[in-house]
Amino acid sequence: MGGRLAGKTALVTAAGQGMGRACALQMAAEGATVYATDVKPELLVDLAGVANVITRKLDVLDDAAVRQTIDELPALDVLFNCAGYVHHGTILDCSARDWAFSMDLNVRAMYVTIQAALPKMLDRHQKTGAWASIVNMASVAGSIRGLPNRFVYGTSKAAVIGLTKAVAADFVNKGVRCNAIAPGTVDTPSLADRINAFPDPAEARKMFVARQPMGRIAKPEEIAPVVIYLASDESAFATGQVFSVDGGMTI
């Protein structure tokens, strides 16, 4: 099968819905063999019959499971760290538990997956010259912009950008590229859950739309092409960068 990712092996976390799902499907359509993982295997059921997609349950907060999964796979050409959690509130609303969970899922999980995947990536580059691409999910909220009620989320996503740049700098001449994407507001099941948690969901949706200069929320399928670009050899000279896809939030 042809495509920009033909012959490549990719692992996508949180592939059961939203941006992870959209990216897994587009990677498969571009010819990659995609290991689509999610902590909720029921979200992966209808992906099982998709060409080039192999589904697998994976809790990225389980270090041993992450290492075992990556150990059982061939060297990855693409690692897309998509799993994350959006906490709503200021520092006064953030409990120690909220802080720990957000930082563990949004940052530490990336540290574990990257640390597990790197040895095979580096070994293959030494032997064949092949490069690998790591793509991390950041956000417009964080070091790019401060947004209201995104205290620990913004803190964690700022850390993701620091992590991305550090990995990129350490392996820039060793066969591994590392970049991040920073979406604005995207219409995902996660967003729907957050909107429905408001006393007036209709007004809450209007609020999310209003903060987008384009006057609308993005679709996951509009974010995925940037991930595909970073996963492919078309972006071979790009590393340590943050690619904003935010509907004008950072103009």
C-alpha distance (Angstrom), angle and dihedral (degrees) to the residues before:
residue distance angle dihedral
M1 . . .
G2 3.78 . .
G3 3.75 128.5 .
R4 3.77 140.9 109.3
L5 3.81 91.5 -72.9
A6 3.79 98.5 41.1
G7 3.79 111.5 149.2
K8 3.82 93.9 11.3
T9 3.79 126.7 123.9
A10 3.79 117.8 -140.2
L11 3.78 136.2 -175.1
V12 3.81 118.5 -157.1
T13 3.79 122.8 -171.7
A14 3.82 121.3 -151.7
A15 3.80 89.2 19.7
G16 3.78 94.7 151.8
Q17 3.78 96.6 88.6
G18 3.79 146.5 -6.5
M19 3.78 120.2 14.1
G20 3.80 94.6 -10.3
R21 3.77 91.4 56.5
A22 3.81 93.9 45.1
C23 3.80 90.7 50.6
A24 3.79 94.2 46.3
L25 3.81 90.7 52.5
Q26 3.80 93.8 46.7
M27 3.81 91.9 46.9
A28 3.79 89.8 52.1
A29 3.81 91.0 47.5
E30 3.82 87.9 52.8
G31 3.80 90.2 56.5
A32 3.80 104.1 -97.1
T33 3.77 123.6 136.5
V34 3.79 99.1 -121.8
Y35 3.78 125.8 -158.2
A36 3.80 99.9 -156.7
T37 3.79 109.5 -162.4
D38 3.77 134.8 -178.1
V39 3.78 138.0 163.3
K40 3.83 87.5 -125.1
P41 3.83 107.5 59.2
E42 3.81 91.4 -171.0
L43 3.80 88.0 70.6
L44 3.80 89.9 58.7
V45 3.81 98.5 51.3
D46 3.80 97.1 97.3
L47 3.81 91.5 46.5
A48 3.79 91.9 61.2
G49 3.79 93.4 85.3
V50 3.81 96.3 46.4
A51 3.80 114.7 112.3
N52 3.82 113.7 -103.8
V53 3.82 93.3 9.6
I54 3.80 122.7 118.2
T55 3.79 114.5 -175.6
R56 3.76 125.4 -148.1
K57 3.79 135.7 168.8
L58 3.78 111.9 -117.9
D59 3.77 131.3 169.2
V60 3.80 104.2 -159.9
L61 3.80 89.3 -159.4
D62 3.81 88.8 64.9
D63 3.81 103.2 83.2
A64 3.80 94.0 -169.0
A65 3.80 92.3 50.4
V66 3.80 91.5 49.6
R67 3.79 92.7 50.2
Q68 3.80 92.8 45.1
T69 3.80 92.3 49.2
I70 3.79 94.0 50.0
D71 3.80 91.5 42.3
E72 3.81 89.6 56.5
L73 3.82 93.8 50.2
P74 3.79 127.7 76.0
A75 3.80 118.1 -105.0
L76 3.79 107.0 -61.5
D77 3.77 121.3 -121.0
V78 3.79 89.8 -170.5
L79 3.79 132.8 27.2
F80 3.79 114.8 -176.2
N81 3.80 111.8 -170.9
C82 3.79 101.7 -160.0
A83 3.81 103.8 147.7
G84 3.79 114.5 112.6
Y85 3.78 148.8 134.2
V86 3.81 131.6 -131.1
H87 3.80 114.5 -145.9
H88 3.81 115.2 -163.0
G89 3.78 118.3 -141.8
T90 3.78 149.1 51.4
I91 3.79 127.1 -79.7
L92 3.81 87.4 -84.3
D93 3.81 90.3 59.7
C94 3.80 95.3 46.8
S95 3.79 114.4 96.7
A96 3.78 122.2 -161.9
R97 3.79 87.1 -105.0
D98 3.82 91.9 52.4
W99 3.80 89.5 49.5
A100 3.80 94.2 49.3
F101 3.80 94.8 45.7
S102 3.81 93.7 47.1
M103 3.78 94.4 47.4
D104 3.80 92.5 44.1
L105 3.79 95.2 50.3
N106 3.80 99.3 35.1
V107 3.81 99.4 40.1
R108 3.78 116.1 5.7
A109 3.81 93.0 51.9
M110 3.81 88.7 58.0
Y111 3.80 90.5 50.2
V112 3.81 89.9 53.5
T113 3.81 96.9 45.5
I114 3.81 93.4 45.8
Q115 3.79 93.1 45.8
A116 3.80 89.7 50.9
A117 3.81 95.5 46.2
L118 3.81 100.1 42.7
P119 3.83 101.1 75.0
K120 3.81 93.6 59.9
M121 3.80 91.4 42.5
L122 3.80 91.5 52.4
D123 3.79 94.1 43.7
R124 3.79 92.3 51.5
H125 3.81 91.7 48.1
Q126 3.80 89.8 53.1
K127 3.78 91.2 50.6
T128 3.82 102.0 37.9
G129 3.80 108.6 11.6
A130 3.83 90.7 -119.8
W131 3.80 116.5 149.9
A132 3.79 126.7 -140.9
S133 3.80 129.4 -150.1
I134 3.80 127.0 -144.0
V135 3.80 116.8 -166.2
N136 3.80 119.9 -169.8
M137 3.79 128.4 -163.4
A138 3.79 109.3 -121.9
S139 3.81 125.2 156.8
V140 3.76 143.1 -134.8
A141 3.82 83.3 -111.6
G142 3.78 110.7 80.7
S143 3.79 128.3 38.8
I144 3.81 90.4 -1.8
R145 3.80 96.7 54.3
G146 3.75 136.4 -5.4
L147 3.80 109.7 -129.3
P148 3.81 126.2 -170.2
N149 3.80 116.8 -99.5
R150 3.79 93.8 11.2
F151 3.81 99.2 103.1
V152 3.79 103.8 136.9
Y153 3.80 93.7 23.3
G154 3.79 91.1 55.2
T155 3.79 90.9 44.6
S156 3.79 91.8 52.2
K157 3.79 93.8 46.4
A158 3.80 91.2 49.8
A159 3.80 85.7 54.8
V160 3.80 89.9 51.5
I161 3.79 89.4 57.8
G162 3.80 90.9 49.8
L163 3.80 90.5 48.2
T164 3.80 90.9 49.0
K165 3.79 94.0 51.8
A166 3.80 92.8 45.3
V167 3.80 93.2 52.1
A168 3.80 90.8 45.1
A169 3.81 91.9 51.5
D170 3.79 94.2 47.7
F171 3.81 95.2 50.6
V172 3.80 103.8 27.7
N173 3.83 91.7 119.2
K174 3.80 97.6 30.1
G175 3.77 102.4 73.6
V176 3.80 103.8 -89.5
R177 3.79 128.0 103.6
C178 3.80 121.2 -166.1
N179 3.80 125.0 -167.0
A180 3.78 137.6 158.3
I181 3.77 135.4 -141.9
A182 3.79 122.5 -142.5
P183 3.79 112.2 -159.9
G184 3.76 126.5 -171.9
T185 3.81 118.6 -140.1
V186 3.80 111.6 -29.7
D187 3.80 126.2 -168.4
T188 3.79 100.3 -119.3
P189 3.82 134.0 143.2
S190 3.80 86.8 -103.3
L191 3.80 90.6 57.9
A192 3.80 90.5 47.1
D193 3.80 89.8 53.9
R194 3.79 91.5 51.1
I195 3.81 92.3 47.2
N196 3.79 92.2 48.7
A197 3.80 89.7 53.1
F198 3.82 90.2 66.2
P199 3.81 118.8 93.3
D200 3.82 88.5 -119.3
P201 3.84 109.2 30.8
A202 3.80 93.4 -177.7
E203 3.79 91.8 57.0
A204 3.79 90.9 43.0
R205 3.81 91.1 55.5
K206 3.79 89.5 50.6
M207 3.81 88.7 52.8
F208 3.81 92.3 52.9
V209 3.80 91.3 47.4
A210 3.81 92.4 47.0
R211 3.81 93.3 58.5
Q212 3.82 89.9 58.5
P213 3.84 109.9 85.7
M214 3.81 89.8 -149.5
G215 3.78 88.6 61.0
R216 3.77 95.6 -122.4
I217 3.80 142.6 70.9
A218 3.80 120.6 -106.7
K219 3.78 124.8 -109.7
P220 3.82 117.7 -127.9
E221 3.80 88.5 -120.0
E222 3.82 88.6 62.2
I223 3.81 92.0 57.6
A224 3.80 96.7 44.3
P225 3.84 97.5 72.0
V226 3.80 90.3 62.7
V227 3.80 89.9 53.4
I228 3.82 89.7 48.1
Y229 3.81 89.6 51.9
L230 3.80 91.6 51.3
A231 3.80 91.4 45.8
S232 3.79 92.8 51.1
D233 3.79 132.0 73.4
E234 3.80 88.5 -108.9
S235 3.81 87.0 83.8
A236 3.80 93.9 46.5
F237 3.83 92.8 131.4
A238 3.81 95.4 47.9
T239 3.77 121.4 93.6
G240 3.79 136.6 143.3
Q241 3.78 91.4 21.9
V242 3.79 134.1 130.1
F243 3.79 114.0 -139.2
S244 3.80 111.4 -156.3
V245 3.79 118.3 -151.6
D246 3.76 98.0 173.3
G247 3.80 111.1 135.1
G248 3.78 91.4 -111.0
M249 3.80 99.8 -49.7
T250 3.80 91.5 133.7
I251 3.80 99.8 42.0
